[in-house]
Amino acid sequence: MLHITVEEIQRNISIYLQRVEAGETLVIVRAGQPLAEFKPIASGARQVRPFGLCTGEFTVPEDFDEPLPEEILTVFEGA
């Protein structure tokens, strides 16, 4: 994390914006006190997970679709 003064960022804003674009976080200071933090915005684009990522990791039991036993249902329902 780079600490820079208000005056320095005003003189070279494009250089510091390039550093932020590259993933660096900047702390702007005035009179030695932190004033603001410039950091990259997390990308909203999420990668799509490929199908079959966990192939062979587990097996679905035969009774997966069967109703739950009564004692488990009462615990879920809070009774």
N, C-alpha and C positions, 0 to 999 in steps of 0.2 A: 504494500500500500504506500503510495507516494504522497507526501505532504507538500503542497505548493501554496504560495501566497496568492491573494486576489490579484495583485498587480501582475504577477507572473502569468497567470492564466489569461488575463486581459491582453497581454503582449503576444502570446503564442497559443491562442485558443485552438487553432486547427491542429497543431502538434499534439496537444493534450487530448483532443477529441479522437485522434487516430489511436492514441494509446488506450483510450477507453474502448474503442471499437475492437481493439486487439485483446480485450478481456481484463485490462488492468483497472483497479479501483483507485481513484484520486481523492484525497482529502484536501479541501480548500481551507486555509487558515488565515485569520486576520488577527494581528497582534499576538501571535502564538497560540491562539485558541481555535479549535476546529469550528468551522462555520457551515460547511456543506460537504457532502460526499457525492462524487460522480462515479457511477458504476454502470456497466452494461446492463441493458434490460434483457431479462431471460426471454429467449425466443419462444413464441407461442406455438411454433410448429413442433408437433410431437411426431416422433418416428412411429410408424405402424409396426407392431410386433408381428413377426412372421408366425404363420400357423405351424403347429407341430413342435413348438419350442421345448415342450416337456415330454415329447414322445418317449415312452418306455420308462418314465420316472415313477408312475403309479398306475394302478388299475382301478377301474370303477367297479365296486362290488355289485353282484347280481341283484341284491335287494335295494339298490339305490332309490328306486321309485316307490318302494313300499311305504305305507304309513308308519309314522314313528310310534314306538311303544308308548303306552299310556303314562308311565312314570316320567318319561322325557318330556312329553307334551305338557304335563302339569308344571314342570320346572320352567319351561319356556313361557307358559301363561301366567306364572307367578302365583299359582294357587297353593 
